[in-house]
Amino acid sequence: MSLLKDRVALVTGSSRGIGAAIAVTFAQAGARVALHGRDEAALAAVQARIAGLGGEATSVTGDVTVAADLALIREQILDRYGHLDVLVANAGSSDSRPTPIEDITEESWRADVDRNLTGTFLTVKTFLPDMKQRRTGNIITLSSAAGRKPSERTIVAYAAAKAGVQVFTQDLAAQVGPFGIRANCLAPETVLTETNQQWIPADVQRSLADAHPLRRLGTPEDVARAALFLASDDSSWITGVIIDIAGGAVLV
C-alpha cells in the first residue's frame, strides 16, 4: 500500500501492543515512522520488524509527561526528517485497579491523569506549532471505551482521563481546522495485546467476547487499520470524531 507514501509519522507508546501495530501498519503503507517508548530493546524489535518488511523506522525515547523529554524528541525527528505529518498520541496506561472513589489516593489519581491526559496534551502541544506553521498535519489520539461507557468495574481516574482525551481532541479539531490540520480520536475496547493475552485467562476472554455484539475481542490490527484510515487522505473531510473500535460493546 502507499496510502502514506513519504509521510513522516510519530507513534508514541509504540514499543508494543496497539502502538506497535499502528507503527507497523503505517510503515507498510509507505510512511517513515518514528517509534517512541521507554523500553529500548522492545523498540529495537519493532524497528527490526519494520525493516524486515521493507519499511523505514527510527526510534526515540522519553517520557511524554515531561515537556523537556518531548522537546528532545521533537528535535530528533525534525533533525532527521525536517517535519512531521502524522502524530499518533497513543502512549498511556494505568497501574491501578477498580477502586471505590473514596478509596482512590491522590497519588494514583494524578498518575493516571498524567499518563493518559496530560501526556496527550503535552505531546500535541509540542508538535502543534510546526504543523500550524506548515498549515498541514494530522493528529490521532487514543482514548478508550472506558471513557465512553460507565461501569462499576471502571478504573475511575483512567476512564476520566480517557474521556478528557475525547473532549480535548474535539476542541483541538475546532481550533486547528482553519490551519489545515485534522484531529480525530480512537476509542478501543478490550484488545488482545501481548499483555492481555498473557494475563486474561482463556475462559475470561471467551466471556468478555460474548459480551460484545460481534462476539470477539479486538486485536491491535483492528485499531491500526482504523488509525491508517484516519491518517490517510481517504478521511480528508473527517475531523473531530471519536471512533469506537469496540465490536459494538458501547451499544449494550
CORRA-V426074 format. One record per helix or strand of 3 or more residues. SS is the DSSP state (helix for helix, strand for strand). FROM is the first residue (numbers start at 1). TO is the last residue. Records with the same first field share a line. If there is no record, write none. Layout:
BEGIN
SS->FROM-TO + FROM-TO
END
This chain:
BEGIN
strand->8-11 + 32-37 + 56-61 + 86-89 + 137-142 + 181-188 + 242-245
helix->17-28 + 40-52 + 67-81 + 101-103 + 106-134 + 145-147 + 156-179 + 194-199 + 202-210 + 220-231 + 233-235 + 249-251
END
